[in-house]
């Protein structure tokens, strides 16, 4: 079938081409899907989108009118897709539920240690031939209490890694994984207690209506003044305005994130010449104890291979009239 890939990145196209193996007629566009760019899908039976694309009701209606019947997400999260509307117009939607939990968890740990051990400052200093050790103090991870919010695929890997550092693990999840209790001596507890007792808190849950701004004023107030909060999940799990307030008051020790609540308009493009208009993001980036990366946690060879393969597996299933195991049915609707 004819497929239009929105938000196509140069680094992922070779992986997609290999997974396709000339099976489908694919067109790539760097443009994100939105109400204006939906017209590009004319003549295509399927589109593939990323987490930053707009698949709201209006856009989905336009795609349906243009003859699109299938949407294959190149991400696990699907909060950007209005699934009720998709089902209303007969659009089939599938995601990549898991591609490499290691890529995300390892990125979270890399961020933690980069901020903790002042790696960026140290690198900047030595490149200026400054080999002084001032302002480079961090702390041992060994013996610290780490709170893992969400112990699914990624959270489980994060738990394993932090246990390897010699950390005590607290966890919070609607469905506890008792295998982790046996393997890594994990203690499941309430989110409030996790916030109160943890030296490091790492978020590994999807974004839903129920947990939008899960970490806001109330939860931030419970945290230790030197806690490091890590978010490699979804930006809107953390209320940025309240986070900035906590950082200004030195009520938390630092924030590591690979995501941001309003990525559309700033992320996934080079703004180095024009700058950015998002004043909240500018303010967040002004803190020396904030480390933000551009939603790159999934960018490993292994993850991109899996994403590409599952993307085309979904399309192949639909084309052959076979059940698509990753199709997002009515039971997955949160919108």
PAFI-699567 format. One record per residue: residue number from 0; residue in three letters; z, y, x of N, C-alpha, C in turn. Coordinates in steps of 0.02 Angstrom, whole numbers, plus 50000, padded with zeros to 5 digits. Layout:
<atoms>
   nr  rest   n_c3   n_c2   n_c1  ca_c3  ca_c2  ca_c1   c_c3   c_c2   c_c1
  NUM   ala      Z      Y      X      Z      Y      X      Z      Y      X
...
</atoms>
This chain:
<atoms>
   nr  rest   n_c3   n_c2   n_c1  ca_c3  ca_c2  ca_c1   c_c3   c_c2   c_c1
    0   unk  50000  49940  50042  50000  50000  50000  50000  50063  50044
    1   unk  49984  50119  50013  49984  50182  50050  50055  50211  50049
    2   unk  50080  50226  50109  50148  50250  50118  50149  50317  50153
    3   unk  50187  50364  50126  50198  50428  50160  50269  50430  50185
    4   unk  50277  50440  50250  50344  50443  50281  50362  50516  50291
    5   unk  50412  50538  50253  50437  50607  50260  50488  50610  50317
    6   unk  50496  50671  50344  50545  50684  50397  50535  50637  50456
    7   unk  50473  50622  50472  50459  50576  50527  50474  50608  50594
    8   unk  50515  50574  50633  50533  50598  50700  50489  50563  50752
    9   unk  50471  50600  50803  50428  50571  50855  50458  50507  50885
   10   unk  50524  50507  50893  50556  50450  50926  50558  50387  50882
   11   unk  50550  50395  50816  50554  50336  50772  50486  50307  50753
   12   unk  50434  50347  50761  50367  50325  50740  50345  50261  50776
   13   unk  50355  50253  50842  50335  50190  50874  50371  50129  50844
   14   unk  50434  50137  50825  50471  50082  50796  50443  50065  50726
   15   unk  50426  50117  50688  50397  50106  50622  50328  50074  50627
   16   unk  50288  50096  50673  50221  50067  50682  50226  49993  50700
   17   unk  50272  49977  50744  50280  49907  50765  50303  49864  50707
   18   unk  50350  49889  50667  50375  49850  50611  50322  49842  50557
   19   unk  50280  49893  50548  50227  49890  50498  50174  49839  50517
   20   unk  50157  49838  50581  50107  49790  50607  50042  49794  50567
   21   unk  50022  49857  50552  49959  49869  50515  49958  49840  50444
   22   unk  50017  49825  50418  50021  49796  50351  50010  49846  50295
   23   unk  50028  49908  50307  50021  49961  50257  49985  50020  50289
   24   unk  49952  50060  50248  49918  50120  50272  49970  50177  50271
   25   unk  49993  50196  50331  50049  50242  50337  50026  50311  50360
   26   unk  50052  50362  50327  50043  50431  50348  50111  50460  50363
   27   unk  50116  50496  50418  50180  50526  50438  50177  50602  50430
   28   unk  50231  50630  50406  50238  50703  50404  50307  50722  50429
   29   unk  50310  50775  50469  50374  50799  50493  50413  50837  50439
   30   unk  50377  50855  50386  50409  50893  50332  50460  50850  50295
   31   unk  50514  50881  50276  50563  50848  50234  50538  50848  50162
   32   unk  50559  50799  50124  50541  50797  50053  50581  50849  50015
   33   unk  50547  50890  49976  50579  50937  49931  50530  50953  49875
   34   unk  50548  51001  49832  50506  51017  49775  50437  51042  49795
   35   unk  50432  51074  49854  50368  51101  49877  50325  51048  49911
   36   unk  50358  51005  49951  50319  50956  49990  50304  50892  49952
   37   unk  50332  50884  49893  50320  50823  49854  50245  50813  49842
   38   unk  50207  50867  49837  50135  50863  49823  50098  50824  49877
   39   unk  50127  50821  49938  50095  50784  49992  50090  50709  49976
   40   unk  50130  50686  49928  50131  50615  49912  50075  50594  49865
   41   unk  50033  50640  49845  49978  50623  49800  49935  50569  49833
   42   unk  49920  50517  49794  49879  50462  49820  49919  50408  49855
   43   unk  49984  50417  49861  50027  50367  49893  50069  50330  49841
   44   unk  50073  50265  49848  50112  50226  49801  50186  50223  49821
   45   unk  50199  50237  49886  50268  50234  49911  50282  50291  49959
   46   unk  50344  50311  49961  50366  50360  50011  50428  50332  50045
   47   unk  50439  50354  50106  50500  50337  50143  50534  50402  50162
   48   unk  50599  50405  50148  50635  50467  50160  50698  50454  50201
   49   unk  50725  50509  50228  50786  50506  50269  50843  50540  50231
   50   unk  50902  50539  50258  50961  50564  50223  50959  50639  50211
   51   unk  50919  50676  50249  50914  50748  50240  50862  50769  50190
   52   unk  50826  50721  50161  50774  50737  50112  50803  50749  50043
   53   unk  50768  50788  50003  50791  50805  49936  50756  50759  49886
   54   unk  50794  50714  49858  50768  50669  49806  50807  50682  49741
   55   unk  50813  50745  49724  50847  50765  49662  50802  50751  49602
   56   unk  50828  50764  49543  50792  50748  49481  50723  50780  49479
   57   unk  50719  50844  49495  50655  50880  49492  50604  50849  49539
   58   unk  50626  50834  49600  50580  50806  49650  50557  50736  49629
   59   unk  50603  50696  49604  50585  50628  49583  50536  50629  49525
   60   unk  50545  50676  49479  50498  50682  49423  50428  50699  49449
   61   unk  50425  50743  49499  50361  50761  49529  50329  50701  49563
   62   unk  50369  50663  49600  50342  50604  49634  50314  50554  49583
   63   unk  50351  50545  49529  50328  50499  49477  50262  50522  49447
   64   unk  50257  50586  49433  50195  50614  49405  50136  50604  49453
   65   unk  50151  50603  49518  50098  50596  49568  50078  50523  49579
   66   unk  50113  50477  49546  50096  50406  49552  50138  50366  49601
   67   unk  50189  50397  49629  50234  50361  49675  50276  50312  49633
   68   unk  50284  50252  49659  50323  50202  49624  50381  50174  49665
   69   unk  50378  50183  49731  50430  50154  49775  50457  50206  49824
   70   unk  50523  50203  49834  50555  50247  49884  50597  50203  49930
   71   unk  50578  50201  49993  50615  50161  50042  50652  50208  50089
   72   unk  50718  50208  50082  50760  50250  50123  50765  50223  50194
   73   unk  50765  50267  50243  50777  50247  50312  50849  50264  50331
   74   unk  50895  50250  50287  50966  50265  50297  51007  50219  50253
   75   unk  51071  50215  50268  51117  50177  50225  51139  50219  50166
   76   unk  51155  50283  50179  51177  50327  50126  51120  50346  50079
   77   unk  51137  50354  50015  51086  50371  49965  51112  50425  49917
   78   unk  51162  50464  49940  51189  50516  49897  51140  50573  49885
   79   unk  51086  50575  49924  51034  50626  49913  50982  50606  49861
   80   unk  50990  50546  49833  50942  50521  49783  50977  50519  49715
   81   unk  50947  50551  49665  50974  50549  49597  50949  50485  49564
   82   unk  50989  50433  49572  50968  50366  49551  50956  50359  49476
   83   unk  50994  50395  49436  50983  50391  49363  50913  50414  49346
   84   unk  50892  50468  49378  50824  50493  49366  50772  50444  49392
   85   unk  50785  50415  49450  50738  50367  49479  50728  50309  49430
   86   unk  50781  50283  49403  50775  50227  49356  50742  50249  49291
   87   unk  50755  50310  49270  50725  50337  49209  50648  50338  49214
   88   unk  50623  50355  49273  50551  50360  49283  50521  50296  49313
   89   unk  50561  50244  49318  50535  50180  49343  50523  50178  49417
   90   unk  50555  50222  49455  50548  50221  49528  50597  50171  49557
   91   unk  50572  50127  49599  50616  50079  49633  50639  50110  49699
   92   unk  50703  50104  49713  50733  50135  49772  50772  50081  49811
   93   unk  50763  50080  49876  50801  50034  49919  50823  50070  49982
   94   unk  50878  50048  50010  50903  50079  50071  50906  50027  50127
   95   unk  50932  50049  50184  50946  50004  50240  51022  50000  50245
   96   unk  51053  49952  50210  51126  49952  50204  51164  49947  50269
   97   unk  51135  49914  50318  51167  49910  50383  51113  49902  50436
   98   unk  51116  49944  50487  51064  49940  50539  51095  49927  50607
   99   unk  51150  49960  50622  51188  49945  50683  51255  49980  50678
  100   unk  51305  49946  50653  51372  49977  50650  51397  49996  50720
  101   unk  51371  49961  50771  51393  49977  50839  51369  50046  50860
  102   unk  51309  50065  50840  51282  50130  50861  51326  50186  50836
  103   unk  51349  50183  50774  51390  50236  50746  51461  50235  50775
  104   unk  51491  50176  50777  51559  50171  50803  51563  50191  50877
  105   unk  51515  50169  50916  51514  50186  50987  51503  50261  50996
  106   unk  51464  50291  50953  51454  50364  50957  51519  50401  50941
  107   unk  51556  50376  50893  51620  50406  50876  51668  50405  50935
  108   unk  51669  50348  50971  51712  50342  51029  51688  50387  51086
  109   unk  51622  50392  51094  51594  50436  51145  51614  50508  51131
  110   unk  51611  50529  51068  51631  50596  51050  51705  50608  51065
  111   unk  51746  50559  51045  51818  50564  51056  51834  50575  51129
  112   unk  51807  50533  51172  51823  50538  51243  51791  50599  51276
  113   unk  51733  50620  51251  51702  50681  51277  51746  50742  51265
  114   unk  51772  50746  51203  51816  50802  51187  51884  50796  51221
  115   unk  51912  50736  51217  51978  50724  51246  51981  50737  51321
  116   unk  51932  50712  51357  51933  50717  51430  51893  50777  51456
  117   unk  51874  50822  51411  51842  50886  51430  51779  50874  51472
  118   unk  51740  50824  51453  51681  50805  51493  51629  50860  51496
  119   unk  51617  50894  51441  51566  50947  51440  51587  51005  51485
  120   unk  51650  51025  51481  51675  51080  51523  51672  51060  51597
  121   unk  51693  50998  51612  51692  50975  51681  51621  50974  51709
  122   unk  51574  50949  51669  51504  50946  51690  51476  51017  51702
  123   unk  51493  51062  51658  51469  51131  51665  51497  51163  51728
  124   unk  51561  51149  51742  51593  51178  51801  51563  51152  51866
  125   unk  51555  51087  51871  51531  51059  51934  51457  51077  51947
  126   unk  51419  51089  51893  51350  51112  51902  51347  51184  51926
  127   unk  51405  51218  51921  51411  51285  51950  51449  51281  52016
  128   unk  51455  51219  52041  51491  51204  52104  51564  51223  52100
  129   unk  51592  51221  52042  51664  51233  52032  51697  51165  52023
  130   unk  51735  51144  52075  51766  51078  52074  51841  51081  52062
  131   unk  51865  51136  52034  51935  51141  52015  51948  51097  51955
  132   unk  52010  51076  51947  52028  51030  51893  52067  51065  51837
  133   unk  52069  51131  51839  52105  51168  51788  52073  51157  51720
  134   unk  52113  51157  51668  52091  51153  51598  52054  51088  51581
  135   unk  52066  51035  51621  52031  50972  51608  52078  50916  51585
  136   unk  52139  50934  51564  52187  50883  51546  52172  50851  51478
  137   unk  52176  50785  51476  52168  50748  51414  52229  50705  51403
  138   unk  52220  50650  51367  52276  50604  51355  52251  50532  51355
  139   unk  52296  50486  51370  52279  50415  51368  52269  50393  51295
  140   unk  52219  50352  51283  52212  50322  51218  52262  50265  51208
  141   unk  52278  50232  51262  52325  50176  51259  52391  50198  51227
  142   unk  52412  50161  51177  52476  50175  51145  52472  50224  51087
  143   unk  52414  50256  51077  52408  50304  51023  52395  50269  50956
  144   unk  52411  50302  50903  52399  50277  50835  52334  50304  50809
  145   unk  52288  50259  50791  52223  50279  50766  52218  50260  50692
  146   unk  52200  50309  50651  52190  50296  50580  52116  50287  50564
  147   unk  52098  50230  50537  52029  50215  50519  52023  50219  50443
  148   unk  51984  50267  50420  51973  50275  50348  51908  50241  50330
  149   unk  51913  50182  50300  51855  50142  50284  51845  50088  50335
  150   unk  51857  50025  50315  51851  49969  50363  51795  49922  50344
  151   unk  51738  49952  50327  51678  49912  50316  51647  49893  50382
  152   unk  51581  49887  50384  51547  49865  50445  51562  49911  50505
  153   unk  51554  49977  50495  51564  50024  50551  51638  50031  50567
  154   unk  51678  50038  50515  51751  50045  50525  51781  49985  50560
  155   unk  51754  49926  50546  51779  49865  50579  51763  49866  50654
  156   unk  51703  49889  50671  51685  49894  50742  51729  49946  50776
  157   unk  51741  50002  50743  51784  50054  50771  51854  50027  50782
  158   unk  51877  49987  50735  51943  49956  50741  51947  49911  50803
  159   unk  51895  49870  50813  51893  49825  50870  51894  49864  50936
  160   unk  51854  49918  50939  51851  49958  51000  51917  49991  51016
  161   unk  51947  50022  50966  52010  50058  50977  52067  50011  50993
  162   unk  52065  49951  50964  52115  49900  50981  52107  49881  51055
  163   unk  52045  49879  51078  52033  49864  51149  52061  49916  51196
  164   unk  52068  49977  51172  52099  50030  51212  52175  50025  51213
  165   unk  52202  49980  51172  52274  49973  51169  52306  50018  51117
  166   unk  52267  50036  51065  52292  50080  51013  52324  50040  50956
  167   unk  52371  50072  50921  52398  50046  50859  52352  50069  50804
  168   unk  52333  50023  50759  52283  50039  50708  52313  50042  50638
  169   unk  52306  50100  50607  52321  50107  50536  52253  50111  50500
  170   unk  52250  50086  50439  52187  50087  50402  52199  50103  50329
  171   unk  52147  50131  50300  52148  50144  50227  52081  50124  50198
  172   unk  52082  50082  50147  52021  50060  50115  52039  50034  50045
  173   unk  51993  50043  49998  52005  50018  49930  52009  49942  49930
  174   unk  51974  49910  49977  51974  49837  49983  51992  49818  50055
  175   unk  52056  49807  50069  52077  49790  50137  52043  49727  50164
  176   unk  52029  49728  50228  51999  49670  50262  52054  49635  50301
  177   unk  52079  49581  50273  52137  49548  50304  52119  49511  50368
  178   unk  52054  49502  50379  52033  49474  50443  52052  49522  50500
  179   unk  52046  49587  50487  52064  49638  50537  52139  49638  50549
  180   unk  52177  49623  50498  52250  49620  50505  52268  49565  50554
  181   unk  52235  49507  50547  52248  49450  50591  52223  49462  50662
  182   unk  52162  49489  50668  52131  49497  50733  52161  49555  50774
  183   unk  52175  49611  50740  52192  49672  50777  52257  49703  50755
  184   unk  52297  49665  50717  52363  49688  50696  52358  49755  50658
  185   unk  52307  49760  50616  52297  49821  50577  52348  49826  50521
  186   unk  52373  49887  50510  52419  49900  50454  52383  49944  50403
  187   unk  52373  49917  50343  52344  49957  50290  52398  49999  50257
  188   unk  52380  50061  50242  52429  50107  50213  52393  50158  50170
  189   unk  52431  50203  50140  52400  50255  50099  52367  50306  50143
  190   unk  52320  50345  50115  52286  50396  50154  52335  50450  50177
  191   unk  52383  50467  50136  52432  50518  50155  52472  50496  50216
  192   unk  52496  50434  50215  52535  50409  50272  52492  50404  50335
  193   unk  52430  50383  50326  52384  50379  50383  52376  50448  50414
  194   unk  52367  50499  50372  52359  50568  50397  52422  50591  50434
  195   unk  52480  50572  50408  52543  50594  50437  52558  50562  50505
  196   unk  52538  50498  50512  52560  50459  50570  52509  50451  50626
  197   unk  52447  50469  50614  52394  50455  50662  52386  50510  50714
  198   unk  52372  50490  50776  52354  50537  50829  52279  50551  50829
  199   unk  52241  50502  50804  52169  50507  50798  52150  50479  50730
  200   unk  52105  50514  50694  52083  50491  50628  52007  50488  50629
  201   unk  51978  50431  50609  51906  50423  50609  51882  50402  50540
  202   unk  51832  50438  50514  51807  50426  50446  51745  50381  50447
  203   unk  51746  50329  50406  51691  50281  50403  51678  50257  50332
  204   unk  51668  50305  50287  51657  50289  50216  51595  50326  50191
  205   unk  51563  50300  50139  51506  50336  50110  51530  50396  50070
  206   unk  51484  50440  50054  51501  50498  50013  51489  50483  49940
  207   unk  51541  50491  49899  51536  50482  49827  51567  50542  49793
  208   unk  51560  50545  49727  51593  50599  49690  51668  50597  49700
  209   unk  51695  50536  49705  51767  50528  49710  51796  50552  49776
  210   unk  51758  50546  49830  51787  50566  49895  51754  50629  49924
  211   unk  51718  50666  49883  51691  50730  49905  51749  50775  49926
  212   unk  51746  50804  49986  51801  50844  50014  51866  50804  50016
  213   unk  51861  50741  50033  51920  50698  50040  51971  50729  50088
  214   unk  51945  50756  50142  51989  50790  50191  51984  50865  50178
  215   unk  52032  50890  50141  52035  50961  50125  52103  50990  50145
  216   unk  52123  51042  50112  52184  51078  50131  52245  51033  50130
  217   unk  52251  50992  50077  52312  50951  50070  52317  50898  50125
  218   unk  52262  50863  50139  52263  50811  50190  52269  50840  50260
  219   unk  52236  50896  50272  52241  50928  50338  52313  50951  50352
  220   unk  52348  50973  50300  52417  50996  50308  52464  50939  50327
  221   unk  52445  50878  50311  52487  50820  50328  52480  50798  50400
  222   unk  52425  50817  50432  52409  50791  50499  52451  50822  50554
  223   unk  52457  50784  50609  52492  50809  50667  52455  50869  50697
  224   unk  52490  50916  50727  52456  50976  50755  52409  50962  50813
  225   unk  52415  50903  50843  52371  50886  50899  52322  50829  50881
  226   unk  52316  50813  50817  52272  50759  50796  52199  50776  50811
  227   unk  52160  50725  50828  52088  50733  50834  52056  50697  50775
  228   unk  52017  50734  50737  51982  50707  50678  51910  50693  50697
  229   unk  51885  50634  50679  51816  50614  50695  51779  50599  50630
  230   unk  51719  50626  50623  51679  50613  50564  51607  50596  50584
  231   unk  51590  50532  50582  51521  50511  50594  51492  50480  50531
  232   unk  51522  50497  50474  51501  50468  50410  51457  50516  50371
  233   unk  51488  50561  50332  51452  50611  50293  51489  50677  50297
  234   unk  51451  50731  50304  51481  50796  50315  51528  50819  50261
  235   unk  51510  50807  50198  51550  50832  50142  51613  50793  50129
  236   unk  51628  50744  50171  51694  50712  50167  51748  50761  50190
  237   unk  51728  50810  50230  51774  50860  50257  51755  50928  50230
  238   unk  51805  50963  50203  51794  51031  50177  51794  51079  50237
  239   unk  51735  51101  50257  51728  51140  50318  51770  51204  50318
  240   unk  51772  51238  50262  51810  51301  50257  51883  51289  50273
  241   unk  51912  51236  50245  51983  51220  50258  51993  51193  50329
  242   unk  51943  51158  50354  51947  51134  50423  51950  51193  50472
  243   unk  51907  51242  50461  51906  51302  50503  51974  51338  50500
  244   unk  52002  51341  50440  52068  51372  50433  52121  51336  50474
  245   unk  52118  51269  50472  52165  51229  50511  52155  51238  50586
  246   unk  52092  51243  50607  52077  51254  50678  52102  51323  50701
  247   unk  52093  51373  50658  52116  51441  50675  52192  51443  50683
  248   unk  52227  51405  50641  52300  51403  50644  52327  51355  50697
  249   unk  52281  51321  50732  52299  51270  50781  52340  51214  50747
  250   unk  52322  51200  50685  52357  51149  50647  52331  51079  50661
  251   unk  52272  51075  50693  52247  51011  50717  52221  51021  50789
  252   unk  52217  50965  50825  52198  50970  50896  52124  50976  50909
  253   unk  52083  50948  50866  52011  50951  50878  51972  50914  50826
  254   unk  51907  50926  50824  51863  50895  50775  51799  50872  50809
  255   unk  51784  50808  50802  51721  50779  50827  51680  50759  50767
  256   unk  51617  50780  50765  51576  50762  50708  51503  50755  50727
  257   unk  51470  50710  50692  51397  50701  50700  51361  50723  50637
  258   unk  51400  50750  50589  51373  50769  50524  51403  50836  50502
  259   unk  51372  50865  50451  51394  50930  50426  51378  50933  50351
  260   unk  51421  50965  50313  51413  50963  50240  51350  50996  50214
  261   unk  51322  51043  50252  51261  51078  50229  51208  51074  50284
  262   unk  51186  51013  50298  51138  51002  50353  51069  51031  50337
  263   unk  51050  51029  50274  50984  51055  50254  50979  51129  50272
  264   unk  50927  51146  50309  50917  51215  50329  50933  51227  50403
  265   unk  50976  51185  50432  50994  51193  50503  50979  51131  50544
  266   unk  50997  51073  50519  50989  51011  50557  50915  50988  50556
  267   unk  50900  50944  50602  50835  50911  50607  50778  50958  50626
  268   unk  50794  51015  50656  50742  51059  50681  50770  51102  50737
  269   unk  50726  51131  50777  50746  51173  50834  50754  51245  50809
  270   unk  50816  51268  50809  50831  51337  50788  50847  51382  50847
  271   unk  50831  51360  50908  50853  51396  50967  50822  51465  50973
  272   unk  50764  51475  50944  50731  51540  50947  50753  51586  50890
  273   unk  50752  51560  50830  50768  51601  50771  50842  51604  50756
  274   unk  50881  51556  50781  50951  51553  50764  50962  51521  50696
  275   unk  51024  51520  50673  51040  51491  50608  51072  51544  50563
  276   unk  51065  51535  50498  51092  51583  50450  51159  51561  50421
  277   unk  51176  51498  50432  51238  51470  50403  51298  51497  50442
  278   unk  51333  51545  50412  51389  51577  50446  51448  51529  50455
  279   unk  51457  51483  50409  51511  51435  50414  51500  51388  50473
  280   unk  51437  51368  50482  51420  51325  50539  51429  51362  50605
  281   unk  51409  51425  50606  51418  51466  50666  51492  51470  50684
  282   unk  51533  51480  50634  51605  51486  50646  51634  51420  50672
  283   unk  51611  51366  50643  51635  51300  50665  51617  51288  50738
  284   unk  51557  51307  50757  51533  51296  50826  51567  51342  50876
  285   unk  51602  51393  50852  51634  51441  50898  51698  51414  50929
  286   unk  51725  51359  50903  51788  51332  50928  51776  51286  50988
  287   unk  51813  51296  51042  51804  51253  51101  51827  51181  51090
  288   unk  51869  51171  51040  51893  51103  51025  51856  51070  50967
  289   unk  51794  51093  50956  51749  51061  50908  51688  51035  50946
  290   unk  51673  50972  50936  51614  50941  50966  51569  50917  50909
  291   unk  51510  50947  50903  51463  50929  50851  51397  50906  50882
  292   unk  51373  50848  50859  51308  50823  50881  51262  50822  50820
  293   unk  51196  50823  50830  51148  50834  50775  51128  50771  50736
  294   unk  51178  50737  50708  51165  50677  50667  51125  50626  50708
  295   unk  51149  50611  50767  51113  50567  50813  51145  50498  50822
  296   unk  51198  50485  50784  51234  50422  50794  51190  50360  50787
  297   unk  51139  50364  50744  51095  50306  50731  51040  50298  50783
  298   unk  51035  50346  50830  50978  50344  50875  50992  50300  50936
  299   unk  50987  50235  50923  50987  50186  50978  50926  50141  50966
  300   unk  50904  50108  51018  50845  50064  51011  50857  50009  50959
  301   unk  50918  49983  50960  50934  49928  50914  50934  49952  50841
  302   unk  50967  50010  50830  50971  50036  50761  50902  50055  50735
  303   unk  50861  50088  50776  50795  50109  50753  50750  50049  50739
  304   unk  50758  49996  50779  50720  49935  50766  50739  49906  50698
  305   unk  50804  49901  50685  50827  49873  50622  50807  49916  50562
  306   unk  50813  49982  50569  50794  50027  50515  50720  50019  50497
  307   unk  50678  50017  50549  50606  50009  50537  50590  49942  50504
  308   unk  50620  49889  50529  50605  49823  50502  50627  49817  50429
  309   unk  50686  49841  50413  50710  49836  50344  50670  49882  50297
  310   unk  50650  49940  50323  50609  49985  50283  50546  49950  50258
  311   unk  50513  49914  50303  50452  49879  50283  50465  49813  50248
  312   unk  50522  49783  50261  50540  49723  50222  50548  49742  50148
  313   unk  50578  49800  50135  50586  49823  50066  50518  49833  50033
  314   unk  50473  49866  50069  50406  49880  50043  50367  49816  50032
  315   unk  50373  49769  50079  50337  49706  50073  50360  49666  50012
  316   unk  50425  49667  49999  50452  49632  49941  50424  49660  49877
  317   unk  50423  49726  49871  50395  49758  49811  50321  49742  49803
  318   unk  50284  49747  49857  50212  49736  49854  50196  49665  49832
  319   unk  50236  49617  49853  50224  49547  49837  50257  49526  49771
  320   unk  50292  49574  49739  50324  49558  49676  50386  49515  49683
  321   unk  50415  49515  49742  50476  49475  49755  50538  49519  49747
  322   unk  50596  49489  49733  50657  49528  49728  50672  49563  49794
  323   unk  50690  49627  49790  50708  49665  49850  50784  49666  49855
  324   unk  50811  49633  49905  50884  49625  49910  50920  49691  49921
  325   unk  50885  49741  49945  50918  49806  49959  50905  49858  49905
  326   unk  50874  49836  49850  50859  49883  49796  50924  49910  49765
  327   unk  50925  49974  49752  50984  50007  49724  50979  50006  49648
  328   unk  51017  49961  49618  51015  49952  49545  51062  49999  49509
  329   unk  51067  49991  49444  51108  50034  49403  51181  50033  49424
  330   unk  51204  49976  49449  51275  49970  49467  51294  50013  49527
  331   unk  51244  50038  49565  51259  50078  49623  51261  50152  49608
  332   unk  51245  50171  49546  51239  50242  49528  51307  50276  49527
  333   unk  51312  50331  49565  51373  50372  49565  51358  50441  49536
  334   unk  51294  50457  49529  51275  50524  49508  51274  50531  49432
</atoms>
